[in-house]
Amino acid sequence: MSGVAVFLGPSLPRAQAARVLDAEYLPPVRQGDVYRLVRDRRPAVIGIIDGYFHQVPSVWHKEILWALDQGVHVAGAASMGALRAAELHVFGMRGVGRIFEAFRDGVLDADDEVAVVHAPAELGFMPVSEALVDIRATVDAAVCAGVLRPADGSALIGRARALFYAERSWDALLDPADRQLEEFADWLPGNRVAQKRLDALALLESLRNPPTAPFRPDFRFEPTLVWERFRAAADAEPPESLSDSPEAAALAALRLDPGKYLSLSGQAAQRLCALAEAARLGLAPDRAAIRAQLEDLRHAARLPRQSDLVAWAAANRLDERSLSRLLADQAKLAQLEGHLSPALGQPVADLLRLSGDFPALAEHGTALLRQPAPVHPISEYERSRLAIWYFEERLEMGIPVSLVDFALHLGYSDEAAFFDALAREYRHVSDSAPKDFEPDRHPVPPVPPKP
């Protein structure tokens, strides 16, 4: 794919569009679709051609502004895309075509100029009514060709405007008994002007060489309360096209386990808030950070070989794009935790109080902190024995690839402080261990019961 995603419906057959531009073609845009697309896949460019009007809420202006603020180029033409581009071109959304220009310049001002009734996706969104902008373009061409008198053309457009958009068709407009329109009726079948289709093609042509640099907005996006409510609703409701997705299937089963569902939904809410805060702070993990998350995943899930990772991704219904999104989110959360680490002590302690774990842990920690520090620095051999005892025997997991990252993630100042804590814990749980930890003279203690 070219990094371009296009919302397309009745304005242009998808097969014809694909011959012009290699892109990800999506159904007509609805409210929330642009936000979810940027949230999940972040294409370089979004093209909006078609969108829903009355059946479901239309794409919101602010989600387009948010996409621009995230560095995504957004362009529109023909139908809903022309409307939104005319309204947002001053903010950087690019408009293409005569319909966009007419709305931008105030020549047209009614949404129903581009509205049509169309067949469902299974039938390729085939239009079953005529768009008023196409009627206008066809009438103008007939007047220019001398097939229609200007007065007759104006009368036809007035008649079309008076009809509800779903009822607009040439059959409804042309009266077989009207002799003055006979020539136009004969001319019409081979000369209709599909302006929406022409503008849609113009947009696709313009996207064949998409921008290589991210969009740079010259406005400040304001995350208002209404916006945060919109995001929460958009995050909670998957697009219609994903209603039969693996995620929806998993949630359907999970809801039958109320305890687990409520626990995970609470964690999910916190995750959403954390990701929103990461976005507000402008945290953007680099490739190395994302790669580290991949290594952590492979380690935690015991996926030593590439084939193991591929099988795991397949079992979790993750393609390359969605796996990349998951890893990027994990990297953002890790960055956020590092950013907030100095302030996390009190909130963590409060959570322990609410869970009932605080008294026992406070007593345990007091005993650890009262122990004297080791007389001699802990040797590399002793660190290895401590690591084996702590990770493999006590936690029953593999030793992390990077002990430094693991220690920092737990809030220790460095790897040495982490191993000092392990030595204190070892002495605390071992009746036979002396004050100075010497694993070469003392066997690893039995694994203590997990709290």
N, C-alpha and C positions, 0 to 999 in steps of 0.2 A: 504494500500500500504506500501511498505518497505522503501520508501524514495529514491528509485532507478528509474531513467527514462532511457529508452533504445530506441535509434533510430534504427528501424529494418525494413527491406524490403525483397528483394528476397533471401537473404542468408539463411533464416530459416522461416518456417511458424509460424505465431504468436501463433497459438494454441499449437504447440510443445514447443515454447519458454515459454508460460505461465505455462506449466506443470513443467518446470525446475525452474522458478523464478517468484515470485510474484512481478511485477513491473508495471510502467506506460509505455506502449509501444506506441511509436510515429512513424510516417512515416519516410522514409529515410531523413536524415538531409540535409538541405539546408543552404546557407549562411544566417546568422541572427538567425537561430533557437536556437542554443546553447545560444546566448546572451539573446534572449527573454525568454527562459526557465528559466535561472538563474534569470533574472530580475523579472519575474512574480511569480515563484514558488520555486526557490532555493532548488532543491533536494539535498540530501546528496551526491549522486553519479550519474554521467551520464555515460551511456555505449553507445558507438558509434559503430554500426556494419555496417549499410548501409548508403549511402549518394548519392546525385546526383552529376553527373560529368559534362556532356555537356549540358543538357537541361536547367539548371539554374545554377547560381554561386554556387560553392562548399563551404562547411563550411570553414570559414577563420581561419587560425592558431591563430590569435590574439584574437578571441573571445573565443577560448579554453583556451588560456593563461589567459584571464580575468576571466573565470570561475574558474580556479585554484587559481587565486589571491583572488577570493571571498570565498575561502575555500571549494569549491566543488571538490570532487574527480572525475577524468575523466579517463575512460579506453576505449580501443579500440581493435578491432579484425576483422578479416575476410575480410573486404572490405575497405570502406573509413576509418573505424576505425583503421585498420592496417596501412594504409598509414599515417594518422595523428599521430598515436602513435609512428611510426618509426621516424617521423620528430620531435616530441616533447617529446620523452621519457627523454631527458636530463633535461627537465624542470619539470618533474614529472607526465606527462601523462603515464599511465601504459598500456603496450601492452601485449596481450595474443595470443598464438598460433603460428603455424609454418609460416603462411603468414607474420605476424608481424616480426618474427625473420628474415625471408629472406629479407624483406625490410630494417630492422635495420642493418643487416650485409652486405648489398650491393649486395646480391645474385640476388635480383630483384630490378629494378629501374624505371620501366615504370608503370604509373597509369593504363594503359589499361589492365594490368595483372588481375585486379579484376573486370573490367567493364563488365556489361551485359545489355542487353535490357530486360525489364520486363513489365508485364501487370500492369494496374492501380490498385489503392487501392481496388476498388470494387471486383477485382479478386485476392486479396491477394498478390499483387506484384509478381506474379508467373514469374520466369525467362523464357525467350523464346530464350536465346542464352547461350552459354557455356563460363564460365570464364576461361581464360588462366591458372590461377593457379590451377583450378580443372583438366584441361587437363594435365598439368604437373604432378600433383599428381597421376592421373590415369595411365599415361604412365610409371611413375617411378614404380608404383606397378606392372604393367604388365611386365616390364623388370626384376624386382626382382623375379617375379613368373615364369620367363622363357617363358612367352607367347610372348614376343617381344624381338627381338635382339636390343642391345643398338643403333646400327646404324639406325634401323627402327624407334626406339623411338625418336631419335634426329631429324630424317626427319619429323616425325609427328608434333613435337613441332615447328620446323622451318616453316612448312606449316601453322600451326595455328597462329604463330606470323605474318605471311605475310597477314593474313586476317584482315579486319576491325573488331573491336570487336563485332559489331552487327551481323556479318555474321558467327561467330564462332559456329559451331555445329559439332557433330560427323558425321552427314550425309554429311556435306561439306568436312570433312577431310578423310573419308573412301571411297575409290574407290572400288566398288564391283568387278571390274575386276582385282584388285591387289591380287593375290593368296597369297602373303607373309603375308598379313594382315587378312587372313580368320580366323585363330585361335584367333587372337585378337578380331575380330568382334564378334565371338561366345562368347568369355569370357566377353566382355564389359558389356552387359545388367545387369548382376548380380554382377559386381565387380567395378563399377565406384566409384571413390573416390571423395566425395563432401567435399573438404578441407575447403571451406568457411563455410559450415554448421558445420563441426566439430569444427572449431575455434570459431564460434559463440556460440555453446553449451559450449565450454570451458570457454568463457567469462562469460556466464550466471552462470555457476557453481561457478566461482570465486567470483561472486557477491552475493552469497546466504548468506554470512556473511559479510555485508558491514562494512566499518570502522565506528567507533562510534565518533571519533574526527574529526573536520574539517581538511582539507588539509592545510599544512603549507608550502607555497612556499619558496624556497631559491633564488628567483629572484625578481627583482623590475619591476613591470608592469609600462610601460611608456604610459600615455594617450596622444598620439600624435594627431596632427590635423587630420590626416587621420582616426584615431580611432574615434574621436568625430564626424566626418562626417559620418562614418559608423553607429555609434549609432543613429544619427539623422535619417538616412535613415531606419534603422531597427525599430526604434520607430514609424516612419510614416507609414510603410508598414506591416500590420499584416501578420502572416503566411498564406499560402494558405489554410490550414485546417480551418482557422477562417474567410475565405472570406464571409461566410454566417452567421457570428456570430451576436449576438444582437448588439455589438458595431458597426459593419459595417452597420447594418440596421438603427441604430440611427443616424449615421453620414450621411447616404444617405438622411434622412429626414431633418437633420439640415442644410445641404448645400443649401437647398431651401430657407433658411432664411439668406441671406448673412451677414446682420449686426450682428446677433447673432453668426454665425459661425466664422466670423473674430474676434469678441471680444473673444470668447472662445479659438480660435486657438492661439491668442496672450497669453492668460493666460496659455494655455497648454505648449507653448514654454518656458515660464518662469518657469513652474513647472518642466519641464524636466531639465532645467539648474540648478534649485535648488536641485533636487534629485541627479544630477551629482556632485554638490558641496558637498552635504552631504556624498556621497560615497567617494569622494576624501578626505574628512576630517575624514573618518572612523567612522561616526556616526552610532551607532547601538542601536536602542531603546530596552529597556528591556521589560519584560512582563507587568510590571506596567505601563509603558508609553503607550503601545499598549492598555491595558485595559482602560486607561484614555481616549484614543481616541474613544474607543467603547462607553464609557459613554457619551462623548460629542456628538457623533452621535445620540445616543438614545434620548438625551435631545433635540438636535436641530430638529430632525425629529419627535419628539413627539412619541416615541416608548417605553412606560412605561413597557409593558409586553414582555416576551420572544417571545410569539406568534406574537406580532407586529413586532419585529425585523425579525423574520423568514419570515413573509409576505413581509416586505420591501425588504429583500435580494432577495426573489423570484421575486418580481416585477422588481428589478434592475438586474436580471439575474446574481446574484452572488452566487457561491457555497462557501463552507467553506474556501477553499484555496484562491479563488480570494478575498473574503472579508478580510481574514487575510492579504493579500498583500496590499489591499487598506488602511487598518488601520496602517500597518507598514510604508507605505509611508507617511501617515499623521503624524505619530509620528516622522519620520525623519525630515519632514518639520518643525514641532514644535521645535525640537531640534536645527535645523539650525537657525530658527528665534531667539531663545534664544542666540545662539552663536554669531549672527550678530547684536543683538539688539542695542549695543552701537553705531553702525555705521549707523543705519537706518534713523536717523533724517533728514539728508540732502537729501538722495534719496526720502524719502516720501514727503518732502517739494517741491522738484523739480517736482514730479508727480502731486502735487496739482497745481503748477503753470501751467503745461501743460494742466490740466483738466479745468482750469479757476476757481477753487474753493479757491485758496489761499487768495485773498483779503478779502473775507467775513469771512473766518475762522480765518485769522490773527487778524481781528478787534474783532471778538467774543472772541478769546483767550486772547487778550490784556485786554479786560474788565474783564474776569475771574481772570486773574493773578493780577490785581490791587485791587481785593477785599481783605479785611483783613482776616487773618486766624481766625477760630472760637476761642472764648475766652476759652471755656471749651471743653475737649475731647468729641467727638461724642459718645453718649451712645449706648448700644446694641439695645435698643428700637428704637432710632433714625436711626440707621443703617438699621434696619428692614423696617422702613417706607420709607427710601431713596431707599432701594432695590426694594420695591414694586412699588414706583413711577417710578423709572428709567427703570426697566426691564419689569414689567407687563403693566404699563400704557403708558410709553413713547415709549419703544421699542416693546411692544406687544409680549413679549416672556417670557418664564419661567425663574425663577431665577436660575443661574448656580449651579451645585452641589458644586463646589469648587470656591468660590469667590476669594480665594488667587490665584489660577491658572489663573482665568479670568483676574485679575488685572495685574499679571505678564506678561501675554500674550499681554496685551495692552501697556506694557512698563512702568507701574507704579512700584515704588520701593517696595511697599508692599500693603497690603489691606487697611491700614490706609490712605495712600496717595490717593488711589482710592476713598475712601469715602469722603475725604477732597475735591476732585475734584467734586464729586456729590453734596456736600453741596454748593459749590460755584456756580455750574450750577443751582441748585434749587433756590438759592437767585437771580441769574441773570434773570431767566425766571418768577419769581413770584413777582408781584408788592406788595403783602401783606406780604411777608416774611421779618422778621427783620434781622438785621445783624448776630445775633446768631441764628443758625437753631434750632428751637424747635418744632418739628412736633407734640408733644402732645398738643400744644396750638394753632397750625395753621394747617388748613386742607391742604391736598396734593393739589398743584396747578393743574390747568388744563393742559392737555398734550399739549405742544407747537407744532406748525407745524414742520414737519420734513424738514431739510434743503435739 
